[in-house]
Amino acid sequence: MSRFVDNNCITLLRTGAEYFPSLEAACDAARREIYLETYIFKADAAGWAIAGALARAARRGIATHLMVDGFGSNDLAPELVAELKAAGVRFLVYRPELSPWSFRRTRLRRLHRKLAVVDARVAFVGGINIVDDVDAPGDMSPRFDYAVRVEGPLVVDVYVAVRRLWSLVTATQLKSAWPKLRELGPFTTPAGGQRAAFLVRDNLRHRRDIEQAYLAAIAGAREEILVANAYFFPGRSFRHALLDAAARGVRVVLLLQGKVEYLLQYYASRALYGTFLDAGIEIHEYHKSFLHAKVAVVDCCWATVGSSNIDPFSLLLAREANVVIEDRDFAGQLRRSLLEATTEGAVQLRREGWKDQPLTLRTLTWACYGLARFLTGVFAYGRAEEFT
């Protein structure tokens, strides 16, 4: 469930150009401890910069913790890990990938959230991995993504989440040689005037918290719903919520991936486009670069930024984290950024043209849709009825 707290200062960070310098500066200013979780950590320019900040902090005596996912970061350069460990950074791998040929159902239960907490006073939440977003093919623009910097009472909830997971993974991997975690805070000093909630998705008590927050906001929408999502393959409840909103006169705008990054996900999601277009929902495909955003704005007063896609991987399997902000200024800022991206980097799909697609393309689309549904059933332990 959503636990909203007041008096926060939440800053929108657009792409790695704004995120990485802010995260690095926070690490360099740390006085007691740092936690960083990420799905992907690459040994590129951005990765070495953040690794350098973590190493500098550890050498100053800061308790520095880095957790990466065993699948998303399975090719992390050993020399980078060695440098971090030599500096004193405590390094953990969430669910190490033991074999590339493993087909265990648990394989897709990944750490997909991207979180950082410094001194229990500053937190970062979003969809940006530790990977250089300008390292793209050709002359492509940087990946399109967002994160937020959080100060205020909401940081306590993020801090509790990262400590809890660190303790769990440490215990399961028998890392008993590390000193016991110290408790900082809780710090509830007001930092601004924004009301917000921190939401996680896990496989225990919070399986549907992020999805339910989306559904509640969509159900209450009166004027506009603007969703930007990298991998959009919504289940039945989510589809019906958007269709119902459009039927009652709400403008529904979807900003979705226009470049083929993962063929199955790309074409499976497109199988749903016809239904949305018939209902009057606008679909804009982003082509300027790879779309990696997972954000939404409803009625210019509700917004969310985080790691959760609207697909079975995020909503049924992975650990995710989003911030929901009820603040007109923040929602307006995010909305303007999304509309600018829609205007400058996207192509709107038209209902008439969509129905004239070649038979070969329609066949590929529905084949991918069927395969995606099958795989959802296999890997989601039979909990995939929502995605049929």
N, C-alpha and C positions, 0 to 999 in steps of 0.2 A: 504493500500500500504506500501511497505518496505521503511523506511527512514534510509539509512545507514549513520553512523557517524564514523569518524576516531579517532585515538589516544586513544584507549581503552586498558586496560589490563584485559584479560579474562582468568581465571584459571579454568581448568577442575577439578571437584570433583567427585570421584568415590565412590559410595555407602555412606551410613551414616557414615562409619568410617572416611571419609574425610570431609563430609558435616557438620555433627553436631558439631565437635570441632571448625570448622571455623565460623559457625553461632554463636555459643556460645561466642567465643572470640570477634566477632564483636559487639554483644550485650553488653558485659562487657566493651567494649571500647567506647560505645555510649556517646555522650556529650549533645545531644539535643532531638532526637526523634527516635523511632523505629516503623516500620510497618511490620507485619508478616501476611501473608495469607496462608492458607493451607486447603486442602480438608479433610484430616484425621489428627486428633491430638489425640494420645493415651496416657493414663496415665501409660506408661511403663518407662523403664530406660531412653530412649531417650526423651520421653515427659516430664518427671520430670526434666531432665537436662535443657532442653530449657525453661521450665516454670520457673525454678529457675533463669535462666539468665534474663528473662523478669521481674520477680519480683524484682530482685536486681536492675535492671535499673530503674524501677518505684519508688523504695524506694530512689534512688539517685535524684529523681526529673525529670527523663527523661520522656517525653511524650511517653508512650508505648502503642501500639495499636495491638491487636490480633483479627483477623477475621477467623472463621472456618466455614466450610459448615455444614448446618443443617442435611444433610443426611449422609455424610461421617463421621462426628463427632457426630452422634446422641447418642453415648454411652460414650461420654467424662465424666470422673468421676466428680461428683459434688464437691468433696473435692479439686480437682485440680483447678477448676474454682473459688471456694471460696477463695483459697489461692491467686490466681492471682488478683482477685478483691480487696481483703484485702490489697494487696501491692500497689494498685492504677493502675493496668493495665486496660486499656479500652478494654472491651471484647464485640464482636459482633458475632452473628450467622447469616450467610447468608441463607435466606429462611429456617427458622426453620421447622423441620419435625413435623407436628402436629399430624399425625396419620400414623401408619405403614400400614394401610389398604387403604390409599388414592391412587386413580388411576387418579388423575388429570394430564393432559398433561404437566403442568408446573413443575411437580414433578422432572423431570430429567434435568431441567435447573439449573445446579449446579455450584458452585464455585470450579472448578477442578484445577485451577492454583496454583502453589506453589511459592510464591514471598516473599522476605524480602528486606527492604531498611533501612539502618542505616545512620542517619544524612545526607541523600540525597547525600552521598559520596560513599557508598558501597552498592551493590545490590546482591541478590542471585536469580537465576532463574533455574528451573529444574523440575524434576519429582518426587523428594523425599518428601514424606509426613513426618510429625513429628510422626514417629513410628519406634520402634527398628527393624532394618532390619535383626538382627540376631535372632529375636524371631520367629523361623520357626519350623515346625514339625521335629522331629527326629534330625538327624545330618546334616540337609540341610545347605548349605552355605548361606551367607547373600543375600538378594534380590539384583538383578543386576540392578543398576540404576545410573543415573548421575544428576549432577547439575553444575552450573558455578557460580563463584564469579566474579563480574564485578566492575571495577573501571574505571573512565573516563567519558566523555560526555554522553555515553549511559545511565548512571544511571539516568539522568534527565528524560528520557522517562519512565523508570520503576517507578520513584518517582511520576510522574504525574498520571500514571495509578492507583497506589495504593491509592493515595489521592482522586482521582475522585471516585473510588468505595466506599471508606470509607465515603465520604460525601454523596453519594447516599443512602447507606444503613442506615447511621445515620438519614438522613432526613425521610426515609420511616418508620423507627422504632421510630421516635420522641424522639431521645436521645438529647434533647435540653439542658440538664443540663451540658453536657460536654463543656469545653471551645472551642472557635472557633479555627479551625486549623491554625497553623502558617505556613507561607511560608518560606521555606529554599531554598537558591540558586536563580536561577539555577547555579550549579557548573559545569563548562565546562573545568576544568584544565586537560590538557593531562596527561594520566597515562601510556601510552604504544603506540604500533604501530599497533594495530589491528582494522580492520574495521568491524563493526557489526550493526545489526538492531534488535530492540525489536518489536515483533509482538504479538498482542492479537487477540483472537476470542471472539466476543460477539454477541448479537442478534440485533444490530443496524447497526453501520457503518462498522464494521469489521467482518462480517460474514464469509468471505472466505480468509482473509489475509494469514493465516498460510497455508491453502491448496494451494493457488495460488503460494506462495513462493516455496513449494515443487514441484509443477507442472512445474514452470519455470526452476528450477534447473535440474529436470529430463529431460525436453525437450532439455536443453543445454548440457547434459552429452555426453561425447565423449569416455570415457574409462571405468568408473566404478561407480556404484551406490550401496552403502551399507546402508541398512536400518535395524535398530533394533527397534522393536515395540512390546509392550506388548499385545495390543488388536488390531489385524490387520484385518479389514473388510472393505477394500477400496471400494469406489464408482466407477462408470463407468469411469469417467475421469481419476482417479488415476490408475485404472487397465490398461486402454488403454495406458497411458503414460509409464508405466513400460514395457508393451508388445512391444510398438513401440521402446523403447530404446533397448530392447533385439534384436529386428529385425534388428536394424542398427549396431549390433555388440558390443554394450555396455555390459560389464559384470554386471549383476544385482544379488545382494546377499541379501537375506532376512534372518535376524536372529529373530526368532519368539518364542512365548511361547511354551514350550514343556510339561509343567505340567498343569494338569487340575485345574484351580483355579475357573473359572466360566464356567460351562458346556456349556451353550448356546453359549457364545462368542467363546469358544474354538472350538467347532465342526462346528459352522457356518462359521468361517474363513477357516477351512480346506476344505470346499466345493469348494473353489477357487484354491486349490493347483494344481489340475490336469492341469488346463489351464496354470498356470505359469510354471509348470515343462515341459509341452509340448513345451513351447516357449523357453526353455533353461535357465530359471531363476533358480538360486540356492536357495533352501530353507533349512535352518538349524534350527532345534528345540533345544532350550536351556533347558537342563535337570538338570544342576548342582544346580539350585535353581529357585525360581520364577523370571521370567524376568519382570521387571517393567520399562525398559528403553523406551524412546521415542526420539530417536536420528537418525541422518543420516549423511553420508559423500558422497559427489559427486566429482569425479575427483581429490581427494586429495587437494581441494582448497576451497570447500564450505561445511559448516557443520551447523547442527542445534541441539540444546539441549533444551528440554522444557517439558511441561506437556501434550501436545496434542498427543493422540493416532490417528491412522488412522482408525477411525471407526465412525459410525453415532453419538454416544454420544459426542465425542470430536469435530467433524466437523460440526454438526448441532445444538447442544443443549447447551453444557457447556461453561463456561468462561475458556479460556485457555491462556497460555503465553509461547512463545518460543523465544529464541535468535538465530539469524542466524549470523554466523561468516564467513567472507571471509578472511581466513588467512591460509596459507599452513602449518605453524608450528602447529597451533591448530588442523586443520583438520587431519594432520598426526598423532598427538598424539591420537586423538579419534579413528582414523582408526586402529591404532596398538592395542588399547585396545579392540576394537570390534573383530578384527581378532584373538586375543589371546583368547577371550571368545568363539569364534566360534570353535577354535581348541581344547580347553581344556574342554569346558562344553556343547557342542552341538553335535547333530547327524544329518548328512545330509540325507535328503530324496531323494530317487532315483526314477526316472520316472517309471522304470520297476516294482519295488516293490509296488509303489503307486497304480498301476492298478490292483494289485492282492489282494486288501483288501477284507475281508469277506463281504458278502452281508449285514449282520446285521449292521456292522460299516458304510457302505456306506448309508444305510437307515437312521441311526441316524444322520449322517452328513447332509444329504439333508433335513431332517425334521427340524433340528436346523436352517439351512440356511433359509428355508421358514418361520419359526416362527420369526427369526430375521428381515427378510424383512418386515413382517407384523407389528411387533412392531415398526420398524423404521417409517413406514407410520403413525401409530397411534400417536406416541409421537413427530414426527417432523412436525406436522401440514401440511401434504401433500407435504412437501419439500423433500421427500425421493426418488424422481425419479432418482437421481444420484446413489442411492444404489440398483438399480435393475439390 
